[in-house]
Amino acid sequence: MRFTLAVSFAFGVLGSLSNETPAPIVIARFVIVGLTAMLVFGLLERWPKRLPRRLPRSLMQLAAIVISIPIAAAFAYIITTGGEPDFDKNEKRVAGYATLTVAGLLFAPWIAVGAMLRQRNEFAREQALAFELEKSQLEHQAADARLRLLQAQVAPHFLFNTLANVQALVDSGSPQASRVLASLIAYLRAAVPRIHEPATTLGQELDLVRAYLEVMQMRMPDRLQFALRIDPAARSLYCPPMTLLTLVENAVRHGIDPSEQGGGIDVDVVLRDQRCHVRVADTGVGLQAASAGLGTGLSTLRERLQLAFGGAAQLRLSQIAPHGVCAELELPARQEPA
């Protein structure tokens, strides 16, 4: 509307320079023609809703504008002359009508074409943005589904390994089997519901690790010692579910359990430079002896960290002399998932 009024006003001013008719009347005539062309253009943009395949809507709009301009020019003269244009008696009005009509026919279609191109570009831009938004939503849904699948893979992995340890106690007739099983049941009641939560905190993760290690320590009291230390400021930070538990369970299964002498596990969580540093070190058999079974759990954990943090999380393994493994994990210090 503003563009149409501005163009019509400009043409009206130019037309009034060599016209004896007062400038406001000439400007009003151009404005009437411009608004009529705009109305026809907008009306045919929405109606009819369906057209024959061989009839482009843009072609119909241009044809309608060309047809409407002479009619709008005549209407403008009728309005501005009090209903009596007297074209048959007043040659100057005929010349003015012709000038108004020719100007409209020369410029209005080109203005309409420019509007169509602009609309087409806007539509293409909107479609591109909608496509990117839909793509982003689908990628997010795919990543979320993948993350949930990986979490579902972690849950049976941990549960079956723990139950296998209980079975070994039962098969050996150990008097501790009943106590370990009771502790395991209490632990699973607290741990299993958290496995499927989309997010948890490092404090909650460490509580699960403590419960797990207490169960394992009851199974092999002379072969497992552990110490847990966490920076109080890191307890509320976001952590993908089962992250610390995966590292600790990996240390027990592949480090402490295969060792005749057993060993110790130290878990340290500190907050430094807006990064959360997690260190899980064991004094078990080491990387070389345990390398055959380290792949599945840690590769799954790496994939889960990639889905949760992208490239902002890092997981490293290193050998500890004379024997043992150190898993170092760096996470962004976030209060909630990104």
C-alpha positions in Angstrom: 0.0 0.0 0.0 2.7 2.5 0.9 4.7 1.6 -2.2 1.6 2.0 -4.4 0.7 5.4 -2.9 4.3 6.7 -3.2 4.6 5.7 -6.9 1.1 7.0 -7.7 1.8 10.3 -5.9 5.1 10.7 -7.8 3.5 10.1 -11.2 0.7 12.5 -10.2 3.2 15.2 -9.4 4.9 14.7 -12.7 1.6 14.7 -14.6 0.5 17.9 -13.0 3.5 19.9 -14.2 2.2 20.3 -17.7 -1.5 20.2 -16.9 -3.9 23.0 -16.3 -5.9 20.9 -13.9 -5.1 21.5 -10.3 -2.3 19.3 -9.0 -4.4 17.6 -6.2 -7.0 16.4 -8.8 -4.3 15.0 -11.1 -2.6 13.3 -8.2 -6.0 11.9 -7.0 -6.5 10.4 -10.5 -3.2 8.6 -10.5 -3.8 7.3 -7.0 -7.2 5.9 -8.0 -5.6 4.1 -10.9 -2.7 2.8 -8.8 -5.0 1.5 -6.0 -7.3 -0.2 -8.5 -4.4 -2.0 -10.1 -3.1 -3.0 -6.6 -6.6 -4.3 -5.6 -6.9 -6.4 -8.8 -3.4 -7.8 -8.3 -4.1 -8.8 -4.7 -7.6 -10.1 -5.4 -6.4 -12.4 -8.1 -3.5 -13.6 -6.0 -6.0 -15.3 -3.7 -9.0 -16.0 -5.9 -9.9 -18.3 -7.5 -8.0 -20.8 -5.3 -7.6 -23.3 -8.2 -6.8 -22.5 -11.8 -6.4 -24.7 -14.9 -2.9 -26.0 -15.1 -2.3 -24.2 -18.4 -3.2 -20.8 -17.0 -0.5 -19.3 -14.8 -1.8 -17.1 -12.0 0.8 -14.4 -12.8 -0.4 -14.2 -16.4 -3.9 -13.8 -15.3 -2.9 -11.1 -12.9 -1.1 -9.1 -15.6 -4.0 -9.4 -18.0 -6.4 -8.2 -15.4 -4.2 -5.2 -14.6 -4.0 -4.2 -18.3 -7.8 -4.5 -18.6 -8.6 -2.7 -15.3 -6.4 0.4 -16.0 -8.5 2.0 -18.7 -11.6 1.3 -16.6 -10.0 2.8 -13.5 -8.8 5.9 -15.4 -12.4 6.5 -16.6 -13.7 6.0 -13.1 -11.1 8.4 -11.8 -12.3 11.1 -14.2 -15.9 10.5 -13.3 -15.1 10.9 -9.5 -12.9 14.0 -10.0 -15.4 15.8 -12.4 -18.5 15.3 -10.3 -19.8 12.6 -12.6 -19.6 14.5 -15.8 -16.2 13.9 -17.6 -17.6 15.2 -20.9 -15.1 13.3 -23.0 -17.1 14.1 -26.2 -16.9 17.9 -25.6 -13.6 18.4 -23.8 -10.5 17.4 -25.8 -8.2 18.3 -23.0 -9.8 15.7 -20.7 -9.6 13.1 -23.5 -5.9 13.9 -23.8 -5.5 13.7 -20.0 -7.4 10.4 -19.9 -5.2 9.0 -22.6 -2.0 10.1 -20.8 -3.3 8.6 -17.5 -4.2 5.3 -19.3 -0.9 5.1 -21.2 1.2 5.8 -18.1 -0.7 3.1 -16.2 -0.3 0.6 -19.0 3.4 1.3 -19.3 4.4 1.2 -15.7 1.8 -0.8 -13.7 2.5 -4.2 -15.4 6.3 -3.8 -14.7 5.6 -2.8 -11.1 3.4 -5.9 -10.8 6.2 -8.1 -12.3 8.6 -6.7 -9.7 6.2 -7.4 -7.0 5.8 -11.0 -8.3 9.5 -11.5 -8.3 9.9 -10.1 -4.8 7.1 -12.4 -3.6 8.7 -15.4 -5.3 12.0 -14.6 -3.6 10.3 -14.2 -0.2 8.4 -17.4 -0.7 11.6 -19.2 -1.7 13.4 -17.8 1.4 10.5 -18.9 3.6 10.5 -22.3 2.1 14.3 -22.6 2.6 13.9 -21.5 6.3 11.0 -23.9 6.8 13.1 -26.7 5.2 16.1 -25.9 7.5 13.8 -25.8 10.5 12.3 -29.1 9.6 15.7 -30.6 8.9 17.0 -29.4 12.3 14.0 -30.8 14.1 14.4 -34.2 12.3 18.1 -34.2 13.1 17.3 -33.4 16.8 14.7 -36.2 16.9 17.1 -38.6 15.3 19.8 -37.7 17.7 17.4 -38.0 20.6 16.2 -41.4 19.4 19.8 -42.5 19.0 20.7 -41.3 22.5 17.7 -43.2 23.9 18.7 -46.3 22.0 22.3 -46.1 23.3 21.0 -45.6 26.9 18.8 -48.7 26.4 21.9 -50.6 25.3 23.8 -49.5 28.4 21.1 -50.6 30.9 21.2 -54.4 30.0 25.0 -54.3 29.7 25.3 -53.1 33.3 22.5 -55.2 34.7 23.6 -58.5 33.1 27.2 -58.0 34.3 26.1 -57.3 37.8 23.7 -60.3 37.9 26.5 -62.5 36.6 28.6 -61.4 39.6 25.7 -62.4 41.9 25.3 -65.7 40.1 29.0 -66.5 40.7 28.5 -66.0 44.5 25.5 -68.2 44.5 27.2 -70.9 42.5 30.2 -70.8 44.9 27.9 -71.1 47.9 29.3 -67.9 49.4 27.5 -66.8 52.6 27.6 -63.2 51.3 25.3 -64.1 48.4 22.1 -63.1 50.2 23.5 -59.8 51.5 24.9 -58.9 48.1 21.6 -59.8 46.4 19.7 -57.6 48.9 22.1 -54.7 48.3 21.7 -55.2 44.5 17.9 -55.1 44.7 18.1 -51.9 46.7 20.6 -50.4 44.3 18.5 -51.4 41.2 15.4 -49.8 42.7 17.3 -46.5 42.8 19.3 -46.9 39.6 17.1 -48.4 36.9 14.5 -45.5 36.8 17.4 -43.1 36.2 18.7 -45.0 33.2 15.9 -43.7 31.0 15.9 -40.1 32.2 17.0 -37.6 29.5 19.4 -35.8 31.9 21.0 -36.2 35.3 23.6 -34.4 37.4 27.2 -35.4 38.3 26.1 -35.5 41.9 23.4 -38.1 41.1 25.9 -40.0 38.9 28.4 -40.2 41.8 25.7 -41.4 44.2 25.0 -44.3 41.8 28.7 -45.0 41.5 29.0 -45.2 45.2 26.1 -47.6 45.5 27.5 -49.8 42.7 31.0 -49.9 44.3 29.5 -50.8 47.7 27.8 -53.8 46.0 31.0 -54.8 44.3 33.0 -54.4 47.5 30.6 -56.8 49.3 31.3 -59.3 46.6 35.1 -59.0 46.9 35.9 -57.2 50.2 39.6 -58.0 50.1 40.2 -57.1 46.5 38.4 -53.8 46.0 39.0 -50.4 47.6 37.6 -47.1 46.3 37.6 -43.4 47.0 35.2 -40.8 45.6 35.9 -37.1 45.6 33.8 -34.4 43.9 34.0 -30.6 43.8 30.8 -29.4 45.5 30.3 -26.8 42.7 30.2 -29.7 40.1 27.4 -31.7 41.8 24.6 -29.8 40.0 26.2 -29.9 36.5 24.6 -31.8 33.6 25.8 -35.2 32.8 24.3 -37.9 30.4 22.9 -40.7 32.4 25.2 -43.7 33.2 28.4 -41.8 32.1 30.4 -42.2 35.4 28.9 -45.6 36.1 30.1 -46.8 32.7 33.6 -45.7 33.4 33.6 -47.2 36.9 32.0 -50.5 35.8 34.6 -50.7 33.0 37.4 -50.3 35.6 35.9 -53.0 37.8 35.2 -55.5 35.1 38.4 -55.1 33.0 40.8 -53.8 35.6 40.1 -55.1 39.2 38.1 -58.3 38.5 40.8 -60.0 36.3 43.5 -59.2 38.8 44.4 -61.8 41.5 45.5 -59.0 43.9 42.5 -56.8 43.1 43.1 -53.1 43.3 41.7 -49.7 44.0 39.5 -47.2 42.1 39.8 -43.4 42.6 37.1 -41.2 41.2 37.8 -37.4 41.1 35.5 -34.7 39.8 36.7 -31.1 39.7 35.5 -27.9 38.1 38.2 -25.9 36.4 38.1 -23.1 33.7 34.4 -23.7 33.0 35.1 -27.3 32.3 34.3 -30.3 34.3 37.2 -32.8 34.7 36.4 -36.4 35.6 39.2 -38.8 36.4 38.6 -42.6 37.0 41.8 -44.4 37.8 42.2 -48.0 38.8 45.2 -50.2 39.8 44.0 -53.2 38.0 45.6 -55.3 35.2 46.2 -52.4 32.9 45.4 -51.7 29.2 47.4 -54.5 27.6 45.8 -57.2 29.6 42.3 -55.8 29.4 42.4 -54.4 25.8 40.4 -57.3 24.4 37.3 -56.4 26.3 37.5 -52.6 26.5 35.9 -51.7 23.2 32.1 -52.0 23.5 31.4 -50.0 26.7 33.7 -47.1 26.0 32.8 -46.8 22.3 29.1 -46.6 23.2 30.0 -44.0 25.8 32.0 -42.0 23.3 29.0 -42.0 20.9 26.6 -40.9 23.7 29.0 -38.0 24.6 29.1 -37.0 20.9 25.3 -36.9 20.8 25.0 -34.9 24.0 27.9 -32.4 23.6 29.1 -32.7 20.0 32.9 -32.1 19.9 32.9 -30.3 23.3 33.5 -33.5 25.3 36.7 -35.5 25.3 37.4 -39.0 26.7 41.0 -40.3 27.0 42.6 -43.5 28.3 46.1 -43.9 29.5 48.3 -46.5 31.1 49.3 -46.1 34.8 52.7 -47.5 35.9 53.3 -50.1 37.0 49.8 -51.3 36.1 46.4 -49.7 35.9 44.3 -47.5 33.7 43.2 -43.9 33.9 40.1 -42.7 32.1 39.9 -38.8 31.8 36.7 -37.2 30.8 36.3 -33.4 30.1 32.7 -32.0 29.8 31.4 -28.5 29.4 30.1 -27.1 32.6 26.4 -26.9 31.9 23.4 -26.9 34.2 21.2 -28.5 31.6 21.3 -30.1 28.2 22.1 -27.8 25.2 
